[in-house]
Amino acid sequence: MTVSKRCRIYVLLALLGSTLSLSSAQQYRAAAAATTERPTIWVEPSDIKARNLYYGPGGEDGQPRPPLTFVKEDDGGTSPKFDVRDSDDTKWKAKLGPEAQPETVATRLLWSIGFFANKNYFVHLAKIDELPKLKRGQEYVSTEGVQDVRLQTNHNQKIADWSWRHNPLKGSREFNGLRVMMALLSNWDLKDENNAILADPKIPGHPLYEVSDLGASFGRSGKSYTDKITKHNFAAYRRSKFISKTTSDYVDFAFPTHTPFLYVFNLPFFVAKMRNRWIGKHIPRQDAKWVGTLLAQLSDKQIQDAFRAGGYSSEEATQYADVVKHRIAELERL
C-alpha cells in the first residue's frame, strides 16, 4: 500500500470516527434526558463469599418454569435468538450458538462483586412447544429439543442504551472497575447497543446501568476472522495476555486487541472497534486493584460453579477457573 493510499484511509477513518462520536453523544444526551438522577452501575455486596454462583442473580427460584412456548424469532445481533414464555407467563430470550455458555458464566462473575447483570440460565436440551422452523439456528434443533440454550430475562424496564464514551459515570472507580471486568472476561464486543439503562423498580426516575450482552467472553481478547477463537475458546482465553503495562499510577490491559486490518473494508465496523480500544487502557492502578480485592473473596468452588452453570464439565470448569484466578492474582499484585 502506497503512502498516499494509506493517508487517504486514515483521513476517512478520522472523518467517520468524528461522525460516530457525534452520533453517540447525541444518543447519550437523549437517554440522559429520560432520567432524573445520577445512574448506579455497582452496589456494594455484603455477601460475596456466600453468593451462589451456580444459580446466579436469579437464584434457584428464578429459573424458567416449563413448559416453554415459542413466541417469536429475534433477527437482531449475530446469534440466533427467539422469545419464549414459561408456565408463569414470564418472557425469556433464548440465545443459541457459541455465546450461550460464556454469557451465562460472565453474568455470574459480574453479579458476584456487585455489578448489575441479567438473570439467565443455561439448558443443555430445552423442549420448546410450538417451535417453527427457525431462520437462524435450526442446526441446534432436533426431535428431542433445542440444544445448548441460554434463557435470559430482566424484569426491569429498559429505557435506552448507554455509551462507553459518553456517560456520567466515566472516570469513577465503579466505571473503571467495569472496564477491568470486561478485560478479565475478555468480553471484546463493546458496542453501546450491548449496554442497557434500566429503570430502578424501587426508585422512580433512578437509572441502573448494566452490560446486557456478554456473549463475546472467554476467548481471544478481540475480534478475529472467526468467532471460533474469539468466543468460548479455552485455548485462546488461556493464551491471551491480560495486563500489558503498569506504571505507578495506571494499568493497560492487552484488551481489546487490534481488529484485523482486513476489516477496513467494513469501515464503520473497523472504526467502531478501533475507537473502543481505550476501554482497556490507562485505568487507575488503584481501581484495578480494587476489583482484584473483590474477586479474591470468591472461593475456587464459587468460580467453578459459575462455569458449571454455563454447561461446562467439571474438568472444563476447573481449567477456566484456574485462568480466572490467575488474572485475579495479577490484579491483587498491583
Protein Blocks (a to p, Z undefined) as FASTA:
>chain_A
ZZklmmmmmmmmmmmmmmmmmmmmmmmmmmmmmpcbdcdfbdcdfklmmpcfknomnomm
lpccdddddfbdcfehjbdcdddddfkopacdddedjklmmmmmmmmmmmmnopacdddd
ddfbacdehiacdfbhplmpcfkbcehiaddddfbdcfbdcdfklcckgoiaklmmmmmm
mmmnopablcfklpccdddfklghiacdddfbfklgoiafbdcfbfklmgopfklmmmpc
fbfcdcfkbccddbdcdddfklmmmmmlmmmmmmmmmmmgoiafklmmmmmmmmmmpcfk
lmmmmmmmnopafklmmmmmmmmmmmmmmmmmZZ
